[in-house]
Amino acid sequence: MSDESLPTVSPMPERTGSAAMAPPIVASPAKRIQAFTGDPDFMTSLARGLAVIQAFQERKRHLTIAQISHRTEIPRAAVRRCLHTLMKLGYATTNGRTYSLLPKVLTLGHAYLSSTPLAMSAQPYLDRISDQLHEAANMATLEGDDILYIARSATVERLISVDLSVGGRLPAYCTSMGRILLAALDDASLHEYFDRADLKARTSRTLHDKESLLACIQQVRAQGWCVVDQELEQGLRSIAVPIYDASGQVLAALNVSTHVGRVTRSELEQRFLPILLASSRDLCTQLFG
């Protein structure tokens, strides 16, 4: 489907107050790196090293060189050199067959978290929301085709099979925070996203065709908040609101996730939403005045 055949979506209102082969990643790191061929200042070796680090996931903590090469489409020889460098610097280790990351990798993310006022300032608000609602509260930004968790206040009970810790990623199209962040894109960027995103039905409820998702995003833009009901995983329901910067642009998204057996959709909208909106306004005021 061409961009011209997709409906135009109105903008969001401005702020008022294992050993098995892992599947290849859509728009592989190797292809993204190749796009910078010809840029004399672009360091291909550094980009490849970062791509190798990002190949490891919660369910793929131990990978072979072949698996990493398959996931990233980076040649095995280059993957081997990247891993050798990471081991020499203390970021990775091997048992002779598979490789895994070491805790030192966390220092890379800590450099961001300790230097950005958003993640630091948001934590007390997330903790307060979690205390008030007795549910997990999260904050994320858009990173490529995924949302990236930058702050979180978790509950004792684990709601879904994915371990959502800071630095975790989820697809944008089927998450409440993702749809908030997608709704903040201009139409051209949104069409580009749908052209490349791997839209899959995660559950029987998942919206995974462009037309349905565009209609949903139009609604999100109009109302300024989003509910996703069992589209990411059966039994999981969440509601999200935007976090704005000083110019009224969406900077991040804030959400609360819960189990359908505890909280109805109407309760999300009537009791949870006002608390999220108030927290968003308070955080924006603290950050930008």
N, C-alpha and C positions, 0 to 999 in steps of 0.2 A: 504494500500500500504506500502510495506517495504521500509526501507531506501535504500536498495540496488537497488530498481527499480526507485528511483528518480535520475534525472540527476545530475552530479557533476557541481557545479557552480564556475566559476573562481573568484578569489578575486578581490575586488575593488582596483583600482590603488592607490598606495601610494601618499601622498600629494606631489604635485609639487608646488608649490606656495601656591403615593395615597393610599387608603385602599386596593386596589387590591394587590394581592401577587406579589412582584417583582420577576423576573426570577432568578433562582440560577446562580451564577457565575461559569463559566467553571473552573475546577481545583479549587474547593472551598477552602477558607481559612482554614477550618477545616481539609481538607485533606493535605494541605501544612504543617500545624502545626503538624499533626500526623506523618509526615515523620521524624520529629526530636525526636520522642519518643526514649528514651534511652540515649539521650544527657543530662548528669547531669547538665550542665550549661545553658541549654535552659529553659527560663521562659515561660511556657505555658500561664499563666495568662496575662502576658504582651502582648504576641502575640495575644491572644484573644481580649484584649482591643483595640489594634491597628486595628484588623479586624473589630470590631464593628464600630469604627470611619470611616473606609473606606467604610462601607456599605451605608453610606449616600451619595447621589449624587444630582446634580442640579435639577433633576426631582423627586427626592425622598428625600426631605428635612425633612419630618415628617414620621417616621416609628414606627410601633408597635414592641413589643418584638418578636411576631410571624414572622413578616416580616423580621426582622434582622436575626433571627434564620434560616429562609428559605434561605436567601441570602448567609449566611456564612456557614450553616450547623453546627453551634455551638449550643449545647443544650440550650434551653430557660432559664434554671436556671442559666447557666454561662453567657448568654447575660444579664440577669437581674442584676447579680452582677457587671458586667462590667459597665452597665449604671448607677447603683447606685454609683459606684466609680467615674465615670466621672462627675456625678452631684455634688458629694461632693467636687470635685476638681475644679468645675466651668467650665467644658468643655461641659456640656450638660444640657438640661432642659426637663421638661415634662408638658403636660396639663392634665395628669391623664390617658390618653389613648395612645397617641403617644409621641415619643421622638424626639428631634432635637438638633443639635449642637449649641454651643454658640461661639461668636467671639474669645474667648480665644484660640480656636483650631488653629487659624491662627498663634499663637506664635510658634507652632511646626514647621510649614513650614518656618516661618521667621528665625528661627535659622539656617536653611540651606541656605536660600537666602542671609542672611547677612554674612555668613561665606565662601561662595564659590565665587572665583573671576570670574567664568564663567558668572553666572547670573548677577552679579554687572557690570562687564565689558561689557556685551552684550547690555545692555539697550540703551546706546547712539547710538550704531550701528542700533538697531532696530528702534529707533526714526528717525534716518536719512533716513533709507530705506523707512519708512512709509511716511516721508515728500517728498521724491523724487518721489515715485510711487503713492502716495495717496491711498495706500492699507494697510491692516493689515500685520504686520510682526511678526513672532513668532519664538521661539526657544524651542526645546523639547529634552528630553532624552528617552531612552527605559527603561520602568519599567514593568517587567513581560511581558505580551502580549500586552501592551498598550504603547502609547507615553504619556509622562508626560510633560505638559507645564511648563517651568521654567522661561520664560521671554516672554513679549508680548508688542507690541505697536499697539494699536487698532485704528480703525477709528470710526467715528460717526455712520456710517451705519453698522448694524448687518447683516452679510452675510448669516448665517445659523441658524437653530433652536436651536442648542446647544450653550450655553454660554461658550465660550472658554476663560476662565480667567486663571491666573497662578494657577497651581495645578490641572487644568482640565486634563482629560484623554480621549483619543480616540483610537480605534483599530489601531494597527500598519499596518496591511496588506492592508488597503484601504485608507491610507493617504500618502502624499508625504514624509513627514518627517519620517513616520514609515518605508517606503520602503528604504529610505536612511540608517536608523539605522539597519534594517534587512539585508541589503546588506553588512554591516560591520561585521556580524556574520560569524564565520567559518561554514563549511558545516554541521558538526555534530549538532551544536546549531540551525542552520536554520531548519534542519530536525525535531529536537525536537519541535521547535516552531510550525511547520505545523502539527505535530502529535497531539498537544493539543489545538491549536487555534480554536476558534469557527468562522469559515469562513462563512459569510452570505452575500447574495446579498443585499446591502444597497440601490442600485438603479439598473436599467436595465443595467447599464454600469459596475457594480462592477466585477472585477476579483475576483472569490472566489473558484477556484479550484487550487490544488497544482501545477499542470503542468503549467498553465498560469501564476501563480504568480512567480514560479521559473524562467520562461523565462523572465518575466519582471524584476526580481531582477538581472538576469544575464546582462541585458541591462543597468540597473542602475550601476552595478559594472564597466561595460566597459566605460560608459560615465561620471560617477561621479556626476550626477544630476538626478532629477526625476520630471516628471509632472504627476499629477493625475487629470483626467478630469471627473468631475461629478460622481465619484465612491463613495464618502462618502455621498454626498447629491446632488440632482438635482440642477444645476445652479452654483455649486461651483467648481472652478478650482484653482489649486495651483501648485507651483514649489518650489523645495527644493534642498539644497546643504548641504554637510557635513561640520562640524567643527572638525578640527583635533587637537590632542594634540602634545606635543613636539616630540613624537616618530613616528608620522604619523598615529596613530590609530584614528578612528572616536570617538569623544567625545560627540557630540550632532549633531543636525540638525537645519538648519535655513530655513525658508520658507516665502513666500508671498502668501496669498490667495485672490482671487478676484471673481467677478461674471462674468459669461460667456457673459453677455450683455455688459460688459465694455471692456473686454480684450480678444483678440483672443489667441489661443494656440501659433500661430507663434510669436505674440508680447511677450508672456511670455518668449519664447526661445531667441528672438532677442534683446529685450530691458530690460526685468527683470533679465534674467540669468547673464549677465555681472556684474550688480550691486550687485547681491547676491554673486557671486564668489569673487568679489573685497572686499566686506565686510567681507567674511569668511577669506580671506587671511590677511586683516588688523587686524581682531580680534585675529587670531592665532599669528600674529607677536607681538601684544601688550601683549598677555598672556605669550608667550613662547620665544619670541625673534627670 
